[in-house]
Amino acid sequence: MADVREALMSGRNSEGARVRRPLSPHLQVYRPQITSTLSILHRLMGVALAVGTLLFVWWLAAAASSDAAFALAAGLMGSVVGWVLIAGWTLALWYHFCNGIRHLWWDVGRGFELSEVHATGKLVVAASLVLTVLTLVAGAAMR
Amino acid sequence: MSNPTHSQQAAIMRSMLGRARGLGSAKSGTGHWWAQRLTAIALVPLGVWFVIGAIAHAGASRAGIEHWISGPVTATLMLALIACMFQHMQLGLQVVIEDYVHSESCRVATLLAMKAATALLAILAALSVLKMALAG
């Protein structure tokens, strides 16, 4: 049987002929805006963090396994490649963290005015950048 | 399409359009939504706690990490972090897969693989913490 949702796609064009309606939204015709850009970034950063858990679990399992395993994990994390990965995941974490709080604020029904959405969006970007720099500087100071 | 017979109509009881419009509820949507928010709220303090701990132990030796993780409070918070983090991650990845993988067989296979992978990662992480906590 055809997908029952097809029933919602049936329409007529201006000449009266039956057509299958196009799917919406057409993302390519929209100018990127702070709202849509931050929204997709939240998802992208979430997926990036999911990949980052591989390093987290490897580091944890290595610490629980042997000196050799831990030296391998610590060696990667101390290298330039490791620093770039950790810096990227730190930014992803703080962005997803700050924007997640923005989402929770929306969940309690606040902050839906367009001016507020724009202001909190800019605040989230600024806060995640500041927190990322602070985290990386503090981490470098402790090494 | 020929008109459905009486018995077919009895089995369907709804028009195609009615069935499409009636898709409505996502079955277990509320539970999913709520669990994602609950884990998100828990991850706010747990995330801050872990980042501070990770900064404090940046470049630490294996003994230093073992000493940190094996403390009862740290081990408890680490296990809580692992539980919330992997549940939150599984719920989030599920939505991403449901949004972008359109073929049903492919979607189910991807979902099962993702759920298995996240569950195994969570078990490995928790077991690593427990091993250090119980050995120390």
Interface residues (C-beta under 8 A of the other chain):
Chain A: V4 R5 E6 A7 L8 R43 G46 V47 L49 A50 T53 L54 F56 V57 L60 A61 A63 A64 S65 D67 F70 A71 A74 G78 L93 F97 G100 I101 H103 L104 D107 T135 A138 G139 A140 M142 R143
Chain B: M16 L17 R19 A20 R21 L23 R37 A40 I41 L43 V44 G47 V51 A54 I55 A56 H57 A58 G59 R62 I65 E66 I69 M85 F86 M89 G92 L93 V96 T118 L121 L124 A125 L127 S128 V129 K131 M132
